[in-house]
């Protein structure tokens, strides 16, 4: 991560640096769609409706779409197969590129998109020749007279199970996927070893907290994190406040949501001292209930949002939000040495 950030800042790779205005910028960050073959091993198939509704909403409202890696599941499928089965949602994404409002990052499950030959063969026929896929994107801005950065990358860097691990890729393709199809196994995270996943989030938090005036946004773990606290912690805090004020309707809703997420993240052991708001995680677009989550930056706010179906209609919900200027102010970080 140090090398990645240094390369962007010092080599001044203009294609990886984007200046923005805190008050007027509109970004939506989605990651980990894991688009597959529409079979029982396809983690995205239940979420596609919400994803398509979200894309149409953000395009109509002039957002810039940042696809933060693992967009396609290329450990289990060939690029040709995935493109054929996902032509409609890819065309919807391509509309953002046509309006110069699209950035794509590669992850470990779609690492093949790093290479020009794969892009030219499979993605550019849909997206066009202007498609540029990178390892990271750096957003630069000023707030309160200070300079700040937002680093966006998939988050597999340094994960020995994922970062260039040929055995993991073989195991998923040759062993896990056939079993998933045969036994109709459906999970919504990259691993059921939640303690290990949490350690990965903690490491990224600790790295981001050591930087100077930097916010880090990743995906990869499939666990939404807002302002360095995971969503279960946030729900628990909201429940405590609702109980203290006697808001019985809100208590019931929060208890239901909390129980649902606790079941999904059973066994997690999240660090409770992530006080500095330097780390955010977009979650994923392949939850097993069809929900998708993402990170929005708009109207001067940064938000954790989700899209879910209610009576057959896709609904956008804000789970957490904070003024981006306030987040920057609270960084107060030490300069990384």
C-alpha positions, 0 to 999 in steps of 0.5 A: 500500500505504501508503494501504491500510494507513493507511485500515485503521488510521486510519479504523478500518474495523471490518469490515477489522480482526480481533483474534486470539489467537496460541495459539488462532487457526486461519486458512487462506489460499488465493489464485489459484484462477482458477476457470474453465469446466472447459475447456482454458483453466481453470487450476483444473480439475486442482486442484479435487480437492485444493482440495475436500479441503482445504476439508473438512479445514479446515472440520472442524478449525474454521479460518477461511478467507481467500480472498485474491483471483483466486478466479474467472477473470473476465478470461476468463469471465463471472461467470454462466459461472464461478458455474454451473461452480463451484457445488460448490466455492462451496457448500463455501466458503459453509459457512465463512461460515455459521459466521462463519469466512470472509473474501474479498478481491478481486484483479485477475482478480475485481475485479468482486466489488468492486461490490455489484451483481455480488455481489448478482447472482452470489455472494450467491445462493450465499453469502447476504446476509452476504457482504462482499468487501474489498480487505484484511483486517488481523489484530491481536494481541499477543505478548510484550507488543507489538502486531503486525499481519498485513495480507492483500491480494491483491498486485496493487496497483501492478502496472501490468500488473494494477492497473486495466490494461484492455489486460491484461484485453482481451488475456487475454480476446480473444487469450490465452484462445482460443490457450490453448484451441486449442493446449492451452497450460497454465501455472501462473503469471500470467506467464512473465516470472519476473524481473518476478514476482520484482521484484514479490515483492521490492518487497512484501518491501521495503515490508513490511520498512519497516513497524513490527511488521507481517507482509504476506501476499499472493498474485498472483505464484503463487510461494510465499514463506515468511518472505521467502525463496522456496520454491526457496531453502528447498528448497536450504537443506534439501537442503544440511542433508540432504547434510551429515547423510548422510540419503540418503532425504531427499536424494533426495526434496529433489532431486526436489522442487527439480528440479520447482520449478526447471523451473517457475520457470526463469529466476528471479532472487530477491533473496538478502537477504530476511532479515527474516521480514515477507513471505509469499506463499500461492502458488496453487491452480492449479499444473499438477500439481494441487497447491495451496499456502497459508498456515496460522496455527494452534497458534501457528505460521505454515506454508507448506502444500501439498495434493497427490495420492498414489495418488488421495488428497489429502494435506496436507504442511507445507513450512515452519513457524515459531512465530508469536511467533518471527516477530514477535520477529524483525521488529524493524522500523523504524517506517515514516515 
